[in-house]
Amino acid sequence: MNGYVLHMSGVGVRRGQTDLLDGVDWTVEEGQRWVVVGPNGAGKTTLLRIAATQLYPSRGTVHVLGERLGGGDVFELRPLIGFASSAVAAQIEDDLVVRDLVVSAAYGYLGSGREEYGTPDHARARALLARWGVLRLEDREFGTLSEGERKRVLIARALMADPELLLLDEPAAGLDLGGREDLVRRLGTLAQDDSAPVMVVVTHHVEEIPPGFTHGLLLSGGSVVAAGPLEEAMTAENLSRAFGIELKVEHDGERWSARAA
Ligand SMILES: Nc1ncnc2c1ncn2[C@@H]1O[C@H](COP(=O)(O)OP(=O)(O)OP(=O)(O)O)[C@@H](O)[C@H]1O
């Protein structure tokens, strides 16, 4: 498994009589930046939760950062994985102060656990909040933040432990046009930073694919429609198949767009 950040083979997740995922093969390598695109209910969040070691598949094998899921202690893997999602946001107490939320992630906590953090931790947390444009919110309680502010704070938090793998589930959902464009630009800047972790971003919209992203996985009905370099995966034919509607797709070299043909 050397060299693979993520390797899934024949992965299936079954709940009752329903396959949430079925026969998923997927390999993510060092230096790659992936988007996972698909319609509602395609299984994107389920896939990302497996990558985050939060969910074990019913079938198939999964390796994350060289460790086989189910074969060892995933708690050692967790600090190496930065994960931001609405489910993570839902676990955060409303009165938790933004600064504490971010700095506590250095040790894998959600705002509690250690009372004392060192100056370098605080400096890193502030630098991350600044990089995501939300340093002015450091004294605010998480529950008072807007949707867009929460998204950025959660990304700063996900990066706090200097992860090797960054997983973002719908980071632009609920953002207004300006907020989306700002977030996509910041994700694009991170994607083009050679020292940044391997990234996997889930989205419904090709417009949200940040510049600098390299690969795409198209998911529909729990199965992979296409996976590979963006130009090969995000074709009109593949996207039309995944979303069940005939789509016209444009790519200007940097950004993507799609609409009904
Ligand atoms: N525990 C469960 N039991 C039965 N069905 C489930 C369970 N958890 C998820 N599902 C179903 O599995 C499917 C895939 O869910 P998932 O959240 O992974 O999709 P998604 O692609 O992230 O969707 P969305 O874009 O709407 O967030 C959905 O139809 C969902 O209703």
The ligand as an SDF file (V2000), in Angstrom:
LIG
                    3D

 31 33  0  0  0  0  0  0  0  0999 V2000
  -28.2910    4.3140    8.3340 N   0  0  0  0  0  0  0  0  0  0  0  0
  -28.8720    4.3760    7.1420 C   0  0  0  0  0  0  0  0  0  0  0  0
  -29.8800    3.5310    6.8060 N   0  0  0  0  0  0  0  0  0  0  0  0
  -30.4560    3.5710    5.5930 C   0  0  0  0  0  0  0  0  0  0  0  0
  -30.1000    4.4420    4.6270 N   0  0  0  0  0  0  0  0  0  0  0  0
  -29.1140    5.3010    4.9060 C   0  0  0  0  0  0  0  0  0  0  0  0
  -28.4560    5.3220    6.1590 C   0  0  0  0  0  0  0  0  0  0  0  0
  -27.5180    6.2950    6.1350 N   0  0  0  0  0  0  0  0  0  0  0  0
  -27.6030    6.8610    4.9080 C   0  0  0  0  0  0  0  0  0  0  0  0
  -28.5550    6.2820    4.1840 N   0  0  0  0  0  0  0  0  0  0  0  0
  -28.9190    6.5810    2.7870 C   0  0  0  0  0  0  0  0  0  0  0  0
  -27.7710    6.3530    2.0050 O   0  0  0  0  0  0  0  0  0  0  0  0
  -27.7690    7.2130    0.8890 C   0  0  0  0  0  0  0  0  0  0  0  0
  -26.4290    7.8860    0.7660 C   0  0  0  0  0  0  0  0  0  0  0  0
  -26.2830    8.8250    1.8190 O   0  0  0  0  0  0  0  0  0  0  0  0
  -25.1020    9.8770    1.8240 P   0  0  0  0  0  0  0  0  0  0  0  0
  -25.3500   10.8180    2.9570 O   0  0  0  0  0  0  0  0  0  0  0  0
  -23.8070    9.1580    1.8090 O   0  0  0  0  0  0  0  0  0  0  0  0
  -25.3200   10.5950    0.4260 O   0  0  0  0  0  0  0  0  0  0  0  0
  -24.7360   11.9540   -0.1340 P   0  0  0  0  0  0  0  0  0  0  0  0
  -24.2720   11.6790   -1.5060 O   0  0  0  0  0  0  0  0  0  0  0  0
  -23.7490   12.5260    0.8030 O   0  0  0  0  0  0  0  0  0  0  0  0
  -26.0630   12.8260   -0.1630 O   0  0  0  0  0  0  0  0  0  0  0  0
  -26.2950   14.4350   -0.0410 P   0  0  0  0  0  0  0  0  0  0  0  0
  -25.6680   15.0150   -1.2580 O   0  0  0  0  0  0  0  0  0  0  0  0
  -27.7860   14.5560   -0.0540 O   0  0  0  0  0  0  0  0  0  0  0  0
  -25.6610   14.8840    1.2340 O   0  0  0  0  0  0  0  0  0  0  0  0
  -28.9400    8.1670    1.0840 C   0  0  0  0  0  0  0  0  0  0  0  0
  -30.0180    7.7440    0.2700 O   0  0  0  0  0  0  0  0  0  0  0  0
  -29.2890    8.0180    2.5500 C   0  0  0  0  0  0  0  0  0  0  0  0
  -30.6800    8.2230    2.7850 O   0  0  0  0  0  0  0  0  0  0  0  0
  1  2  1  0
  2  3  1  0
  2  7  2  0
  3  4  2  0
  4  5  1  0
  5  6  2  0
  6  7  1  0
  6 10  1  0
  7  8  1  0
  8  9  2  0
  9 10  1  0
 10 11  1  0
 11 12  1  0
 11 30  1  0
 12 13  1  0
 13 14  1  0
 13 28  1  0
 14 15  1  0
 15 16  1  0
 16 17  2  0
 16 18  1  0
 16 19  1  0
 19 20  1  0
 20 21  2  0
 20 22  1  0
 20 23  1  0
 23 24  1  0
 24 25  2  0
 24 26  1  0
 24 27  1  0
 28 29  1  0
 28 30  1  0
 30 31  1  0
M  END
$$$$
